[in-house]
Amino acid sequence: MKSVISIIVAVLLLSGRKREALQLIDHLAVSGVFILGADVLALTSDGYRHNYDSWLFELDSGSALESIEHARTYIKNYPEGCVT
């Protein structure tokens, strides 16, 4: 049985960070990691803060590969500039 890792990824979807978030997803995909969800954080002058956007993939909703695709789709479709 493969390990299931619950990841609350600090996904930074600010300019230039979406690519890095997708690279992280690719790295996790190679390891067969099951991504249960993530929070979107915004970088402000005071540091990182939650903007209350997130996604969730239930463990019994599909396979690790489906959870990876769900994460990729969320990140790719996240509107640019929405984390202000």
C-alpha positions in Angstrom: 0.0 0.0 0.0 1.3 3.4 -0.9 1.7 6.1 1.6 -0.9 8.9 1.6 0.5 12.3 2.4 -1.8 15.1 3.4 -0.4 18.3 2.0 -1.5 21.8 2.8 0.6 23.4 0.1 1.2 27.1 0.4 0.4 27.7 -3.2 1.6 31.0 -4.3 -0.3 32.1 -7.4 1.2 35.5 -7.6 3.0 36.6 -10.7 5.7 34.1 -11.5 4.8 31.7 -8.8 2.1 29.6 -10.6 4.9 28.0 -12.6 6.7 27.0 -9.4 3.5 25.6 -7.9 3.0 23.4 -11.0 6.7 22.3 -10.8 6.0 21.2 -7.2 2.9 19.3 -8.3 5.0 17.6 -11.0 7.6 16.6 -8.4 5.0 15.1 -6.2 3.4 13.3 -9.1 6.6 11.4 -9.7 6.5 10.1 -6.2 2.9 8.9 -6.4 1.8 11.3 -3.7 -1.9 11.8 -3.1 -2.7 15.5 -2.7 -5.7 16.1 -0.5 -5.8 19.8 -0.9 -4.1 23.1 -0.6 -4.5 26.7 0.6 -3.7 29.7 -1.5 -1.5 32.3 0.2 -0.8 35.9 -0.8 2.5 37.6 -0.2 2.0 41.0 1.5 4.5 43.4 3.0 3.8 41.7 6.3 4.5 38.2 5.0 2.2 35.5 3.8 -1.5 35.6 4.5 -4.4 33.3 3.7 -6.8 34.7 1.1 -9.3 31.9 1.9 -9.1 30.2 -1.5 -8.4 26.5 -1.4 -9.3 23.1 -2.9 -10.0 19.7 -1.5 -9.9 16.3 -2.9 -11.4 13.6 -0.8 -9.4 10.4 -0.3 -12.2 8.2 -1.4 -12.9 10.3 -4.5 -10.3 8.8 -6.7 -6.7 7.8 -7.2 -3.4 9.6 -6.5 -3.2 10.4 -10.2 -6.7 12.0 -10.1 -5.7 14.0 -7.1 -2.6 15.3 -8.9 -4.7 16.2 -12.0 -7.2 18.0 -9.7 -4.4 20.0 -8.2 -2.9 20.9 -11.6 -6.3 22.0 -13.0 -7.0 24.2 -10.0 -3.6 25.9 -10.3 -3.8 26.3 -14.0 -7.3 27.8 -13.9 -6.6 30.1 -10.9 -7.1 33.7 -12.2 -3.9 35.8 -12.3 -3.8 38.6 -9.8 -6.6 37.4 -7.6 -4.5 37.1 -4.4 -4.3 40.8 -3.4 
